[in-house]
Amino acid sequence: MCVDDKLSNLIAKYVTRVGQDMVFQGRDDIPEDFGATVTFAGACTSFTIDVEDEVCFEEDQTCYNCRYRSWTYDGFSCLKGFPLT
């Protein structure tokens, strides 16, 4: 499976529209869900580590640690629109 196929499959599984936002809906305590955020962050050209107080997982490059992650009631969305742009 190529990277684009893997990302497409992860988007289909974890990203849903909630109102006007595209929201990642997964749990950080489920390894497969957490792995999806690592894959997204690794493929994202806009990934930027957040300020120290906002970092959730110090050892990992994951969307949970990105400056452009915006928490929502249902999960989080990306202020840069990744992985959908």
C-alpha positions in Angstrom: 0.0 0.0 0.0 1.5 3.4 -1.0 1.5 6.4 1.4 -1.4 8.1 -0.4 -3.5 4.9 -0.1 -2.6 4.6 3.6 -3.5 8.3 4.3 -6.8 7.9 2.3 -7.7 4.8 4.4 -6.9 6.6 7.6 -8.9 9.7 6.6 -11.9 7.5 5.7 -11.6 5.7 9.1 -10.9 8.6 11.5 -11.9 12.0 9.9 -15.5 13.0 9.8 -17.4 16.3 9.2 -18.8 17.9 12.3 -20.6 21.1 11.3 -18.1 23.0 9.2 -15.0 21.2 10.6 -13.3 18.0 9.6 -12.6 16.3 12.9 -10.2 13.5 13.8 -12.2 11.1 16.0 -10.0 8.6 17.7 -8.6 7.9 21.1 -5.0 8.5 22.2 -5.2 5.4 24.5 -5.9 3.1 21.5 -2.6 2.3 19.8 -4.1 2.1 16.3 -5.8 5.4 16.7 -2.7 7.0 18.1 -0.7 5.6 15.3 -3.0 7.3 12.8 -2.1 10.7 14.3 1.6 9.8 14.1 1.2 8.9 10.4 -0.7 12.2 9.7 1.9 14.3 11.5 4.7 12.5 9.7 3.2 13.3 6.3 2.2 16.9 7.2 4.4 19.7 5.8 2.8 22.1 8.3 3.5 20.1 11.4 5.0 22.4 14.1 5.5 21.4 17.7 3.2 23.2 20.1 4.3 25.3 23.0 5.6 23.2 25.9 2.5 23.5 28.1 0.3 22.2 25.2 2.4 19.1 24.3 0.6 15.9 25.2 3.1 13.2 24.3 6.7 14.5 24.7 8.4 11.6 22.8 6.2 11.5 19.7 5.6 13.5 16.6 1.8 13.3 16.6 -1.1 15.6 15.7 -1.8 15.8 19.4 1.4 17.8 19.8 0.9 20.1 16.8 0.6 23.9 17.2 -2.2 23.8 14.5 -4.3 21.2 16.3 -7.6 22.7 17.6 -9.5 20.7 20.2 -13.2 20.2 19.6 -15.9 18.5 21.6 -15.7 15.5 19.3 -11.9 15.3 18.9 -9.6 17.8 17.1 -9.3 19.5 13.8 -6.3 20.9 11.9 -6.2 24.6 11.5 -4.0 24.1 8.4 -6.6 21.7 6.8 -4.3 18.6 6.8 -4.8 15.8 5.8 -7.5 17.0 3.5 -5.7 19.7 1.6 
